[in-house]
Amino acid sequence: MKKALALFAVLFLFSGPASAGFDGYVEVTNNTGYDIYYLYVSHAKSDSWEEDVLDDDILPNGHTVRVNLRNAKSSIFDIRAKDEDGDTYTIWDLDVARHDVVFTLDDMD
């Protein structure tokens, strides 16, 4: 009986966090020289871009925004920004648990 209870306790400890998903954030800095009007952060396995996380706001050149991510499948995301001229900047398969984003003109699609 004690062995069964110990096994149950171990299984319980390892099942909790794995099923909860990734909770964290990514900071996105705009160093493009242009204001960013749209910012999309989608799980890397997603077939489409999620909603614009800036909503009605803009991300001015030289500024940073923190995007909170809750209960995601993993910490791997694709991130796309669209500036005032309609140019896009995309980072693919970024592990946001380890890295933030700094968009520059070198990231333009």
One Martini backbone bead per residue (centre of mass of N, CA, C, O) as a GRO file, in nm:
protein
  109
    1MET     BB    1   0.057   0.063  -0.021
    2LYS     BB    2   0.299   0.260   0.002
    3LYS     BB    3   0.387   0.227  -0.293
    4ALA     BB    4   0.129   0.339  -0.421
    5LEU     BB    5   0.140   0.620  -0.287
    6ALA     BB    6   0.417   0.701  -0.396
    7LEU     BB    7   0.346   0.678  -0.696
    8PHE     BB    8   0.116   0.883  -0.692
    9ALA     BB    9   0.285   1.125  -0.596
   10VAL     BB   10   0.477   1.132  -0.837
   11LEU     BB   11   0.266   1.161  -1.061
   12PHE     BB   12   0.145   1.426  -0.953
   13LEU     BB   13   0.401   1.604  -0.972
   14PHE     BB   14   0.442   1.553  -1.297
   15SER     BB   15   0.145   1.643  -1.406
   16GLY     BB   16   0.093   1.941  -1.346
   17PRO     BB   17   0.291   2.137  -1.518
   18ALA     BB   18   0.261   1.998  -1.801
   19SER     BB   19  -0.059   2.067  -1.827
   20ALA     BB   20  -0.057   2.389  -1.794
   21GLY     BB   21   0.165   2.526  -1.943
   22PHE     BB   22   0.267   2.831  -2.067
   23ASP     BB   23   0.392   3.098  -1.856
   24GLY     BB   24   0.450   3.437  -1.978
   25TYR     BB   25   0.684   3.640  -2.170
   26VAL     BB   26   0.740   3.912  -2.412
   27GLU     BB   27   0.976   4.138  -2.531
   28VAL     BB   28   0.919   4.420  -2.754
   29THR     BB   29   1.142   4.589  -2.969
   30ASN     BB   30   1.165   4.906  -3.145
   31ASN     BB   31   1.437   4.939  -3.412
   32THR     BB   32   1.336   5.052  -3.718
   33GLY     BB   33   1.231   5.376  -3.740
   34TYR     BB   34   0.933   5.284  -3.690
   35ASP     BB   35   0.611   5.248  -3.641
   36ILE     BB   36   0.407   5.014  -3.477
   37TYR     BB   37   0.068   4.886  -3.546
   38TYR     BB   38   0.136   4.567  -3.550
   39LEU     BB   39   0.105   4.266  -3.331
   40TYR     BB   40   0.208   3.922  -3.355
   41VAL     BB   41   0.139   3.626  -3.142
   42SER     BB   42   0.222   3.290  -3.229
   43HIS     BB   43   0.216   2.983  -3.236
   44ALA     BB   44   0.430   2.790  -3.421
   45LYS     BB   45   0.177   2.580  -3.507
   46SER     BB   46   0.018   2.786  -3.640
   47ASP     BB   47  -0.191   2.879  -3.926
   48SER     BB   48  -0.224   3.164  -3.778
   49TRP     BB   49  -0.276   3.472  -3.679
   50GLU     BB   50  -0.336   3.646  -3.428
   51GLU     BB   51  -0.418   3.894  -3.260
   52ASP     BB   52  -0.367   4.216  -3.202
   53VAL     BB   53  -0.184   4.322  -2.919
   54LEU     BB   54  -0.218   4.645  -2.953
   55ASP     BB   55  -0.469   4.725  -3.091
   56ASP     BB   56  -0.488   5.080  -3.060
   57ASP     BB   57  -0.197   5.080  -3.042
   58ILE     BB   58   0.148   5.173  -3.042
   59LEU     BB   59   0.502   5.117  -3.139
   60PRO     BB   60   0.744   5.303  -3.091
   61ASN     BB   61   1.033   5.400  -3.157
   62GLY     BB   62   1.233   5.271  -2.885
   63HIS     BB   63   1.020   5.074  -2.775
   64THR     BB   64   0.848   4.867  -2.524
   65VAL     BB   65   0.669   4.550  -2.502
   66ARG     BB   66   0.457   4.345  -2.307
   67VAL     BB   67   0.374   3.997  -2.359
   68ASN     BB   68   0.135   3.796  -2.244
   69LEU     BB   69   0.146   3.436  -2.169
   70ARG     BB   70  -0.118   3.187  -2.157
   71ASN     BB   71  -0.149   2.858  -2.174
   72ALA     BB   72   0.061   2.738  -2.358
   73LYS     BB   73   0.202   2.477  -2.522
   74SER     BB   74   0.456   2.668  -2.547
   75SER     BB   75   0.761   2.881  -2.596
   76ILE     BB   76   0.698   2.875  -2.909
   77PHE     BB   77   0.720   3.156  -3.141
   78ASP     BB   78   0.563   3.380  -3.358
   79ILE     BB   79   0.668   3.713  -3.483
   80ARG     BB   80   0.478   4.007  -3.592
   81ALA     BB   81   0.536   4.313  -3.766
   82LYS     BB   82   0.372   4.634  -3.849
   83ASP     BB   83   0.414   4.920  -4.007
   84GLU     BB   84   0.325   5.235  -4.130
   85ASP     BB   85   0.405   5.115  -4.440
   86GLY     BB   86   0.354   4.778  -4.427
   87ASP     BB   87   0.588   4.652  -4.310
   88THR     BB   88   0.748   4.342  -4.232
   89TYR     BB   89   0.834   4.150  -3.927
   90THR     BB   90   1.000   3.828  -3.871
   91ILE     BB   91   0.988   3.572  -3.615
   92TRP     BB   92   1.091   3.239  -3.588
   93ASP     BB   93   1.097   3.011  -3.347
   94LEU     BB   94   1.073   3.143  -3.054
   95ASP     BB   95   1.210   3.131  -2.729
   96VAL     BB   96   1.056   3.317  -2.479
   97ALA     BB   97   1.208   3.192  -2.226
   98ARG     BB   98   1.505   3.310  -2.353
   99HIS     BB   99   1.377   3.541  -2.551
  100ASP     BB  100   1.369   3.839  -2.698
  101VAL     BB  101   1.269   4.128  -2.898
  102VAL     BB  102   1.448   4.300  -3.175
  103PHE     BB  103   1.352   4.518  -3.406
  104THR     BB  104   1.485   4.556  -3.732
  105LEU     BB  105   1.563   4.608  -4.058
  106ASP     BB  106   1.683   4.310  -4.082
  107ASP     BB  107   1.372   4.181  -4.033
  108MET     BB  108   1.268   4.231  -4.298
  109ASP     BB  109   1.066   4.070  -4.549
   0.00000   0.00000   0.00000
